[in-house]
Amino acid sequence: MRIARFTTGDDPRFGLVTGDPSTGDDLDVSDPDALVTVLAGDPLYVGIEPTQEQVRLADVRLLSPVLPRSKVVGIGRNYAAHAAEMGGEVPDEPLMFLKPNTSVIGPGDPIFYPRQTQNLHYEGELAVVIGRICRDVPKERWADVVHGFTIGNDVTARDLQKKDGQFTRAKGFDSFCPLGPWIETELDVSDLRVQTFLEGEVRQDGRTSDLIFDVPTLIAHVSSVMTLLPGDVILTGTPEGVGPMEVGDEVEIVVQGIGSLTNKVAAR
């Protein structure tokens, strides 16, 4: 199922996105045949309860499919080639950092270029959405705590990351965590293609099979440190090819089996 959070001009609602069955996993946000079946409430808390109301996907504005109540957990240097391009060693265990939930935006929302940086980078990633309160999750039971998967952009002020020696400011500005377009609840994430396009040109092209620490390992590791809450997001790391964005640029991230997430960079 694809679970979207959307608005038609009123309060945000949740819905199931369906399209022409012939398109399969290639359903796109611009699909003219796509429909949204409105849900009774937030599925994280009331479950999947479809109503009789349907709206055309083309007539809604998609929002971030989840607003983390607590946190976004990022994972650094989780592709060997990306670790090499950043001049770092492959870590012995997952390298964690936090992004505030105020950094989250949705599809089509602007990524604001802060005045404090001169080197703003995209980082396309597979994102995991947690579905229940959990801690110390055994690796073999990772799927029990997952609500689904979406696409993330771990926007980073690279010069501030280097200057500060840690990640909080560099990755924590408002608008630095685009998520979307929806949550896919049933997906084999062991070998998905992850691509980033800047102004239509491919800049990143990797596969989740190249993750140093796979999704089960990440969930087990993160939950051994901190309690995860419904709606928390884990960003799984970015492939090689990170690079700068400028004001006016459009960045699109495509993850196989989910769809695409597009945002433009705007002056703050």
Salt bridges, closest charged atoms under 4 A:
ASP25 OD1 - ARG2 NH2 3.56
ASP42 OD2 - ARG69 NH2 3.00
GLU53 OE1 - ARG13 NH1 3.01
ASP59 OD1 - ARG56 NH1 3.03
GLU85 OE2 - HIS82 ND1 2.78
ASP109 OD1 - ARG61 NH2 2.88
GLU123 OE2 - ARG158 NH2 2.71
GLU123 OE2 - LYS171 NZ 3.58
ASP144 OD2 - ARG141 NE 2.90
ASP154 OD1 - LYS99 NZ 2.61
ASP154 OD2 - LYS171 NZ 2.73
ASP164 OD1 - ARG169 NH2 3.00
GLU184 OE1 - ARG2 NE 3.62
ASP191 OD1 - ARG207 NE 2.75
GLU201 OE1 - ARG203 NH2 3.66
ASP205 OD2 - ARG193 NH2 2.66
ASP232 OD2 - LYS71 NZ 2.78
